[in-house]
Amino acid sequence: MARVRSSERMVFGIFVALIGAVAALIWSVVKPTSKNSKRVPLEELTFLPQQFVIYDLETTGLDPTRHEIIEIGAIRVNRDSDTHHTFKTLVIPSGRVSSRITQLTGITSEMIKNEGRPLKEALKGFLEFVGDLPLIAYNSDFDRSFLRASCRRADSGPITNTHWCALAMTRQAWPGRSSYRLSDLARDGGLAAQSHRALDDCHITLQVYISAALTIGAAKPGRIKSPPSTAPRAARATSGGGASGARPPGFA
């Protein structure tokens, strides 16, 4: 059977649907606490970069030194357009995909055998897709640590793109929540349930990220510094999760 290559397709009108979802998310997750609560008009998106990439990884486990990427998904967002591109590919790991990961993601060894790409080829396609644009992941420490480890395994050059963390944005936007898991934010905001498939989770991350930025008050995403070289949270967080806690470093 011919191997299915990565998908790069046009997505039309994503922001048309996004604006309604963002409005619902802001109201559901962050209800006004006083009559003086102010909200940034939803059409005011000019604080966002003109282009950026939301990406997500599915992996065989939580430790980038022992586990591997099995799926990459990404959305290349054009702020001033209703035309965007997506990228997705399954990645062939050197080890097996456990039944637990299959139960969580729906990704089976058979799917990877039929549709997956070798790691080096998948990374090459992803890097060509993102170019030099800033990268945004929900838990950037986690995803970035897996990208670094995978580049070393594939003998690829390092990824030097600026990274911003949507999880860090949600902590600043909505302090005091009992949970900052992407699935919980999606539930509270009335969004689609988290599927643990990379591209689907990118769509949720995009909505949550913009909602958090709007809630902060059109804060420039660039004020969040890149995560540190080592990621101590990576071993105890999932690609779609994060517990509440102190505000992470790197805020202006």
KEMARTI-715770 format. One record per residue (C-alpha): residue in one letter; residue number from 1; x, z negated, y negated. Coordinates in nm, 2 decimals, always signed. Layout:
<sites>
+------+-----+--------+--------+--------+
: rest :  nr :      X :      Z :      Y :
+------+-----+--------+--------+--------+
:    a : NUM :      X :      Z :      Y :
...
+------+-----+--------+--------+--------+
</sites>
This chain:
<sites>
+------+-----+--------+--------+--------+
: rest :  nr :      X :      Z :      Y :
+------+-----+--------+--------+--------+
:    m :   1 :  +0.00 :  +0.00 :  +0.00 :
:    a :   2 :  +0.13 :  +0.09 :  -0.34 :
:    r :   3 :  +0.23 :  -0.21 :  -0.55 :
:    v :   4 :  +0.02 :  -0.27 :  -0.85 :
:    r :   5 :  +0.23 :  -0.29 :  -1.17 :
:    s :   6 :  +0.18 :  -0.52 :  -1.46 :
:    s :   7 :  -0.13 :  -0.46 :  -1.67 :
:    e :   8 :  -0.09 :  -0.38 :  -2.03 :
:    r :   9 :  -0.43 :  -0.29 :  -2.18 :
:    m :  10 :  -0.61 :  -0.28 :  -2.52 :
:    v :  11 :  -0.84 :  -0.57 :  -2.60 :
:    f :  12 :  -1.09 :  -0.48 :  -2.88 :
:    g :  13 :  -1.28 :  -0.72 :  -3.10 :
:    i :  14 :  -1.11 :  -1.03 :  -2.97 :
:    f :  15 :  -1.13 :  -1.20 :  -3.30 :
:    v :  16 :  -1.50 :  -1.11 :  -3.34 :
:    a :  17 :  -1.58 :  -1.33 :  -3.03 :
:    l :  18 :  -1.30 :  -1.57 :  -3.12 :
:    i :  19 :  -1.44 :  -1.67 :  -3.46 :
:    g :  20 :  -1.77 :  -1.79 :  -3.30 :
:    a :  21 :  -1.58 :  -1.98 :  -3.03 :
:    v :  22 :  -1.35 :  -2.14 :  -3.28 :
:    a :  23 :  -1.64 :  -2.26 :  -3.48 :
:    a :  24 :  -1.80 :  -2.42 :  -3.17 :
:    l :  25 :  -1.47 :  -2.57 :  -3.07 :
:    i :  26 :  -1.40 :  -2.73 :  -3.41 :
:    w :  27 :  -1.75 :  -2.88 :  -3.43 :
:    s :  28 :  -1.75 :  -3.00 :  -3.07 :
:    v :  29 :  -1.40 :  -3.14 :  -3.05 :
:    v :  30 :  -1.36 :  -3.27 :  -3.41 :
:    k :  31 :  -1.70 :  -3.38 :  -3.54 :
:    p :  32 :  -1.69 :  -3.46 :  -3.92 :
:    t :  33 :  -1.64 :  -3.84 :  -3.97 :
:    s :  34 :  -1.75 :  -3.84 :  -4.33 :
:    k :  35 :  -1.95 :  -3.63 :  -4.58 :
:    n :  36 :  -1.62 :  -3.55 :  -4.75 :
:    s :  37 :  -1.47 :  -3.39 :  -4.44 :
:    k :  38 :  -1.33 :  -3.05 :  -4.54 :
:    r :  39 :  -1.30 :  -2.74 :  -4.32 :
:    v :  40 :  -1.09 :  -2.43 :  -4.38 :
:    p :  41 :  -1.31 :  -2.12 :  -4.40 :
:    l :  42 :  -1.29 :  -1.94 :  -4.07 :
:    e :  43 :  -1.20 :  -1.61 :  -4.24 :
:    e :  44 :  -0.89 :  -1.77 :  -4.38 :
:    l :  45 :  -0.64 :  -1.67 :  -4.11 :
:    t :  46 :  -0.36 :  -1.55 :  -4.33 :
:    f :  47 :  -0.15 :  -1.86 :  -4.26 :
:    l :  48 :  -0.10 :  -1.72 :  -3.91 :
:    p :  49 :  +0.20 :  -1.49 :  -3.84 :
:    q :  50 :  +0.11 :  -1.12 :  -3.86 :
:    q :  51 :  +0.20 :  -1.09 :  -3.49 :
:    f :  52 :  +0.27 :  -1.34 :  -3.22 :
:    v :  53 :  +0.24 :  -1.38 :  -2.85 :
:    i :  54 :  +0.04 :  -1.63 :  -2.65 :
:    y :  55 :  +0.17 :  -1.66 :  -2.30 :
:    d :  56 :  +0.11 :  -1.87 :  -1.99 :
:    l :  57 :  +0.28 :  -1.91 :  -1.65 :
:    e :  58 :  +0.15 :  -2.01 :  -1.31 :
:    t :  59 :  +0.42 :  -2.16 :  -1.09 :
:    t :  60 :  +0.47 :  -2.30 :  -0.74 :
:    g :  61 :  +0.52 :  -2.65 :  -0.87 :
:    l :  62 :  +0.63 :  -2.86 :  -1.16 :
:    d :  63 :  +1.01 :  -2.87 :  -1.14 :
:    p :  64 :  +1.18 :  -2.56 :  -1.28 :
:    t :  65 :  +1.50 :  -2.64 :  -1.09 :
:    r :  66 :  +1.31 :  -2.61 :  -0.75 :
:    h :  67 :  +0.99 :  -2.42 :  -0.82 :
:    e :  68 :  +0.93 :  -2.06 :  -0.93 :
:    i :  69 :  +0.70 :  -1.85 :  -1.15 :
:    i :  70 :  +0.43 :  -1.66 :  -0.96 :
:    e :  71 :  +0.23 :  -1.52 :  -1.25 :
:    i :  72 :  +0.29 :  -1.43 :  -1.61 :
:    g :  73 :  +0.02 :  -1.36 :  -1.86 :
:    a :  74 :  +0.04 :  -1.28 :  -2.23 :
:    i :  75 :  -0.16 :  -1.16 :  -2.53 :
:    r :  76 :  +0.02 :  -0.99 :  -2.82 :
:    v :  77 :  -0.20 :  -1.08 :  -3.11 :
:    n :  78 :  -0.23 :  -0.87 :  -3.43 :
:    r :  79 :  -0.37 :  -1.10 :  -3.70 :
:    d :  80 :  -0.49 :  -0.82 :  -3.92 :
:    s :  81 :  -0.64 :  -0.60 :  -3.65 :
:    d :  82 :  -0.91 :  -0.61 :  -3.39 :
:    t :  83 :  -0.68 :  -0.43 :  -3.14 :
:    h :  84 :  -0.45 :  -0.64 :  -2.92 :
:    h :  85 :  -0.25 :  -0.59 :  -2.60 :
:    t :  86 :  -0.23 :  -0.80 :  -2.29 :
:    f :  87 :  +0.03 :  -0.83 :  -2.02 :
:    k :  88 :  -0.01 :  -0.97 :  -1.67 :
:    t :  89 :  +0.19 :  -0.96 :  -1.35 :
:    l :  90 :  +0.22 :  -1.15 :  -1.03 :
:    v :  91 :  +0.58 :  -1.25 :  -0.94 :
:    i :  92 :  +0.73 :  -1.26 :  -0.60 :
:    p :  93 :  +0.89 :  -1.60 :  -0.53 :
:    s :  94 :  +1.17 :  -1.66 :  -0.29 :
:    g :  95 :  +0.97 :  -1.94 :  -0.13 :
:    r :  96 :  +0.61 :  -1.97 :  -0.01 :
:    v :  97 :  +0.30 :  -2.04 :  -0.21 :
:    s :  98 :  +0.16 :  -2.37 :  -0.09 :
:    s :  99 :  -0.21 :  -2.41 :  +0.00 :
:    r : 100 :  -0.24 :  -2.66 :  -0.29 :
:    i : 101 :  -0.13 :  -2.39 :  -0.54 :
:    t : 102 :  -0.36 :  -2.13 :  -0.39 :
:    q : 103 :  -0.65 :  -2.38 :  -0.41 :
:    l : 104 :  -0.56 :  -2.44 :  -0.78 :
:    t : 105 :  -0.50 :  -2.09 :  -0.89 :
:    g : 106 :  -0.66 :  -1.86 :  -0.64 :
:    i : 107 :  -0.33 :  -1.68 :  -0.60 :
:    t : 108 :  -0.24 :  -1.62 :  -0.23 :
:    s : 109 :  +0.07 :  -1.50 :  -0.06 :
:    e : 110 :  -0.11 :  -1.18 :  +0.04 :
:    m : 111 :  -0.20 :  -1.11 :  -0.32 :
:    i : 112 :  +0.17 :  -1.15 :  -0.42 :
:    k : 113 :  +0.28 :  -0.94 :  -0.13 :
:    n : 114 :  +0.05 :  -0.65 :  -0.23 :
:    e : 115 :  +0.06 :  -0.68 :  -0.61 :
:    g : 116 :  +0.37 :  -0.88 :  -0.71 :
:    r : 117 :  +0.69 :  -0.77 :  -0.87 :
:    p : 118 :  +1.04 :  -0.90 :  -0.81 :
:    l : 119 :  +1.14 :  -1.17 :  -1.07 :
:    k : 120 :  +1.40 :  -0.96 :  -1.25 :
:    e : 121 :  +1.15 :  -0.67 :  -1.29 :
:    a : 122 :  +0.87 :  -0.90 :  -1.40 :
:    l : 123 :  +1.09 :  -1.07 :  -1.66 :
:    k : 124 :  +1.21 :  -0.73 :  -1.79 :
:    g : 125 :  +0.85 :  -0.62 :  -1.84 :
:    f : 126 :  +0.76 :  -0.94 :  -2.01 :
:    l : 127 :  +1.06 :  -0.94 :  -2.25 :
:    e : 128 :  +0.99 :  -0.57 :  -2.34 :
:    f : 129 :  +0.63 :  -0.67 :  -2.41 :
:    v : 130 :  +0.71 :  -0.97 :  -2.64 :
:    g : 131 :  +1.01 :  -0.81 :  -2.82 :
:    d : 132 :  +1.13 :  -1.05 :  -3.09 :
:    l : 133 :  +0.79 :  -1.20 :  -3.17 :
:    p : 134 :  +0.73 :  -1.58 :  -3.18 :
:    l : 135 :  +0.60 :  -1.72 :  -2.85 :
:    i : 136 :  +0.32 :  -1.98 :  -2.82 :
:    a : 137 :  +0.24 :  -2.16 :  -2.50 :
:    y : 138 :  +0.01 :  -2.45 :  -2.45 :
:    n : 139 :  +0.28 :  -2.69 :  -2.33 :
:    s : 140 :  +0.58 :  -2.51 :  -2.45 :
:    d : 141 :  +0.83 :  -2.75 :  -2.30 :
:    f : 142 :  +0.70 :  -2.67 :  -1.95 :
:    d : 143 :  +0.68 :  -2.29 :  -1.98 :
:    r : 144 :  +1.00 :  -2.25 :  -2.17 :
:    s : 145 :  +1.19 :  -2.45 :  -1.91 :
:    f : 146 :  +1.06 :  -2.22 :  -1.64 :
:    l : 147 :  +1.15 :  -1.91 :  -1.84 :
:    r : 148 :  +1.51 :  -2.04 :  -1.89 :
:    a : 149 :  +1.55 :  -2.13 :  -1.52 :
:    s : 150 :  +1.40 :  -1.79 :  -1.41 :
:    c : 151 :  +1.64 :  -1.60 :  -1.64 :
:    r : 152 :  +1.93 :  -1.78 :  -1.49 :
:    r : 153 :  +1.81 :  -1.70 :  -1.14 :
:    a : 154 :  +1.76 :  -1.33 :  -1.22 :
:    d : 155 :  +2.09 :  -1.31 :  -1.41 :
:    s : 156 :  +1.90 :  -1.20 :  -1.72 :
:    g : 157 :  +1.99 :  -1.27 :  -2.08 :
:    p : 158 :  +1.85 :  -1.58 :  -2.24 :
:    i : 159 :  +1.51 :  -1.57 :  -2.42 :
:    t : 160 :  +1.59 :  -1.65 :  -2.78 :
:    n : 161 :  +1.24 :  -1.60 :  -2.93 :
:    t : 162 :  +1.11 :  -1.88 :  -3.15 :
:    h : 163 :  +0.87 :  -2.11 :  -2.95 :
:    w : 164 :  +0.57 :  -2.29 :  -3.09 :
:    c : 165 :  +0.37 :  -2.54 :  -2.90 :
:    a : 166 :  -0.01 :  -2.53 :  -2.90 :
:    l : 167 :  -0.03 :  -2.88 :  -2.74 :
:    a : 168 :  +0.17 :  -3.02 :  -3.03 :
:    m : 169 :  -0.07 :  -2.86 :  -3.27 :
:    t : 170 :  -0.37 :  -3.02 :  -3.09 :
:    r : 171 :  -0.21 :  -3.36 :  -3.11 :
:    q : 172 :  -0.17 :  -3.33 :  -3.48 :
:    a : 173 :  -0.52 :  -3.18 :  -3.53 :
:    w : 174 :  -0.71 :  -3.43 :  -3.32 :
:    p : 175 :  -0.52 :  -3.76 :  -3.30 :
:    g : 176 :  -0.66 :  -4.03 :  -3.08 :
:    r : 177 :  -0.81 :  -3.82 :  -2.80 :
:    s : 178 :  -0.79 :  -3.97 :  -2.46 :
:    s : 179 :  -0.68 :  -3.63 :  -2.31 :
:    y : 180 :  -0.51 :  -3.32 :  -2.45 :
:    r : 181 :  -0.54 :  -3.12 :  -2.13 :
:    l : 182 :  -0.64 :  -2.76 :  -2.20 :
:    s : 183 :  -0.92 :  -2.79 :  -1.95 :
:    d : 184 :  -1.06 :  -3.09 :  -2.14 :
:    l : 185 :  -1.04 :  -2.92 :  -2.48 :
:    a : 186 :  -1.21 :  -2.61 :  -2.33 :
:    r : 187 :  -1.49 :  -2.83 :  -2.19 :
:    d : 188 :  -1.54 :  -3.02 :  -2.51 :
:    g : 189 :  -1.54 :  -2.71 :  -2.71 :
:    g : 190 :  -1.78 :  -2.52 :  -2.49 :
:    l : 191 :  -1.53 :  -2.26 :  -2.39 :
:    a : 192 :  -1.48 :  -2.09 :  -2.05 :
:    a : 193 :  -1.35 :  -2.33 :  -1.79 :
:    q : 194 :  -0.97 :  -2.32 :  -1.73 :
:    s : 195 :  -0.91 :  -2.09 :  -1.43 :
:    h : 196 :  -0.54 :  -2.15 :  -1.38 :
:    r : 197 :  -0.48 :  -1.77 :  -1.39 :
:    a : 198 :  -0.23 :  -1.69 :  -1.65 :
:    l : 199 :  -0.41 :  -1.43 :  -1.87 :
:    d : 200 :  -0.74 :  -1.62 :  -1.86 :
:    d : 201 :  -0.57 :  -1.93 :  -1.98 :
:    c : 202 :  -0.40 :  -1.74 :  -2.26 :
:    h : 203 :  -0.74 :  -1.66 :  -2.40 :
:    i : 204 :  -0.83 :  -2.03 :  -2.40 :
:    t : 205 :  -0.50 :  -2.13 :  -2.55 :
:    l : 206 :  -0.54 :  -1.87 :  -2.83 :
:    q : 207 :  -0.88 :  -2.02 :  -2.93 :
:    v : 208 :  -0.75 :  -2.38 :  -2.91 :
:    y : 209 :  -0.43 :  -2.29 :  -3.11 :
:    i : 210 :  -0.62 :  -2.13 :  -3.39 :
:    s : 211 :  -0.88 :  -2.40 :  -3.40 :
:    a : 212 :  -0.61 :  -2.67 :  -3.42 :
:    a : 213 :  -0.43 :  -2.48 :  -3.70 :
:    l : 214 :  -0.76 :  -2.44 :  -3.89 :
:    t : 215 :  -0.84 :  -2.81 :  -3.84 :
:    i : 216 :  -0.50 :  -2.92 :  -3.97 :
:    g : 217 :  -0.58 :  -2.72 :  -4.28 :
:    a : 218 :  -0.41 :  -2.39 :  -4.25 :
:    a : 219 :  -0.08 :  -2.55 :  -4.18 :
:    k : 220 :  +0.19 :  -2.30 :  -4.11 :
:    p : 221 :  +0.27 :  -2.28 :  -3.74 :
:    g : 222 :  +0.63 :  -2.23 :  -3.82 :
:    r : 223 :  +0.65 :  -2.60 :  -3.94 :
:    i : 224 :  +0.67 :  -2.69 :  -3.57 :
:    k : 225 :  +1.03 :  -2.67 :  -3.46 :
:    s : 226 :  +1.14 :  -2.52 :  -3.13 :
:    p : 227 :  +1.13 :  -2.77 :  -2.84 :
:    p : 228 :  +1.46 :  -2.93 :  -2.74 :
:    s : 229 :  +1.69 :  -2.76 :  -2.49 :
:    t : 230 :  +1.59 :  -3.01 :  -2.22 :
:    a : 231 :  +1.23 :  -3.08 :  -2.15 :
:    p : 232 :  +1.18 :  -3.43 :  -2.01 :
:    r : 233 :  +0.80 :  -3.38 :  -2.00 :
:    a : 234 :  +0.82 :  -3.07 :  -1.78 :
:    a : 235 :  +0.85 :  -3.26 :  -1.46 :
:    r : 236 :  +0.54 :  -3.46 :  -1.51 :
:    a : 237 :  +0.31 :  -3.21 :  -1.69 :
:    t : 238 :  +0.12 :  -2.90 :  -1.58 :
:    s : 239 :  +0.12 :  -2.57 :  -1.75 :
:    g : 240 :  -0.22 :  -2.64 :  -1.88 :
:    g : 241 :  -0.20 :  -3.01 :  -1.95 :
:    g : 242 :  -0.06 :  -3.30 :  -2.14 :
:    a : 243 :  -0.15 :  -3.66 :  -2.19 :
:    s : 244 :  -0.22 :  -3.82 :  -2.52 :
:    g : 245 :  +0.06 :  -4.02 :  -2.68 :
:    a : 246 :  +0.28 :  -4.05 :  -2.99 :
:    r : 247 :  +0.32 :  -3.74 :  -3.21 :
:    p : 248 :  +0.60 :  -3.53 :  -3.07 :
:    p : 249 :  +0.91 :  -3.46 :  -3.29 :
:    g : 250 :  +0.94 :  -3.16 :  -3.50 :
:    f : 251 :  +0.65 :  -3.19 :  -3.75 :
:    a : 252 :  +0.71 :  -3.14 :  -4.12 :
+------+-----+--------+--------+--------+
</sites>
